[in-house]
Amino acid sequence: MKYKNILQIDDDFDDCEFFQQALEGVSTAAYMALHNPIEALQKLVDREIKPDLIFLDINMPMMSGIELLAEIKKRDTLKNIPVIIFSTAPISANLAKILDAKDYLTKPSNFNDLKNILRSIL
């Protein structure tokens, strides 16, 4: 298994539950969801959480996913954690590359599609 600790940062509780169920169907990786991007950044900086891979939503209150990704990439202790932008918000693949995201994926609404996406990544 490539990734053992998955962190999802997304303010939508339903999307996180959907994601967790799909993940559990294809992997034994540990999963954690944080719904507040500012709290997530603090926990990452303080090393309270040590994910191998982050799935990051773009549209969030207080701090956007783009802003959070920029903050993660500024820090030597965090910049090597792969971040996949996982959102319904459209951004260009070019912007994802500029931001140093590992990938950009559009959230699927179909459970089996999500499982297939996760299976291919993990």
N, C-alpha and C positions, 0 to 999 in steps of 0.2 A: 504494500500500500504506500503510495507516494506521499500522501498527506494524512497526518494522524489527528491534528487539531484544527478544526474549521471554525472560523469566526464569521458571523454574518452581522453586518451593521446596517440596520434597516429600521425605520420608524413604524413600519406597517406590521403589526402583530400577526395578522392573518397570513401575510406573505412569508413571514418567518416560520410559522407553523407548517405551512405547505412545503416549504423548503426542507424543514427538519424531517418531515414524514418521507419525502422523496430521498433524502440523504440516507436515512435509516434503511431504506429499501435496497440501497446499492453499496453501502459502506459501513464499516465498524468504527469510523473516525469519530472522535469526540466532537461535539457540536456546542457552540454557545452563540446566543443572539444578544446583541446589545442594541437598544432602540434610541439611545441618545448619543449622537456623534461626539459631543464634547466629553462625555463620560468615557466613551470608548477610547478616545485619544489619551485621556489621562491614565486609564488602566493599562494601555499599551506602553506609554512613557514610563510609568511606575513599574513595569514588568509584572503586574498582577496577573496578566494573561499573556500567553506566548503562543499565538497561533502559527501554524505552518502555512496557512492560506486564509486570505480575507475575501469575502464577497461583500461588495460595497454598493449600496443604493446611492443614487444621485440626489433625488428630491427628498430632503429632510429639513426640518426646521432647525433653527439656531446656527447650523453649519451645514453647508451642502457637502455631498460626497466628493465633489471636485476639490473643495477647500480642505476637507479632511485628508484626501489623498496627497495633496501638496504638503500638508503638515507631516504626514507619515514619511514622505520621501525626503524631507529636510533633515530628518534625524538619523544619525549613523546607526543607532541601535535598532531602528525599524525599517530602514529603506530597502533592505533585502527581503522583506516579507512579501511574497507575491500577492498582488491585489487584483481581483477580477471585478471590474465594474459590472454590476448585475442590477439592471434597472429597466423601467419602462420608458424612461426619458431617453430620447434619441440623442446620441452624440456620434461624431464621426470616429471612425477607426483611427484616423490621423490624430485626433485630439487624445484618444486613449494612449497612443504611442508617445505623444509629447509629454503626457502626464506620467509616463513610465508605468502604466498599468500592464499587467500580464495579458489581459484580454478584456474585451467588452462583450457582454452577452445581454440580449433582450430577455426579460422575464417571460417565460412561456406560461400560458394559462392552462395547458394540458399537463396533467400529472405525469403521464408516461414520457412526454417530451422532456420534462424536467429531469426525470430519472435517467434518461438517455444522455442528457447533457452532463449531469453529474458523473455518470459512469465513465464517460469519455475523458473527463478532467482528472478524476481520482484514480 
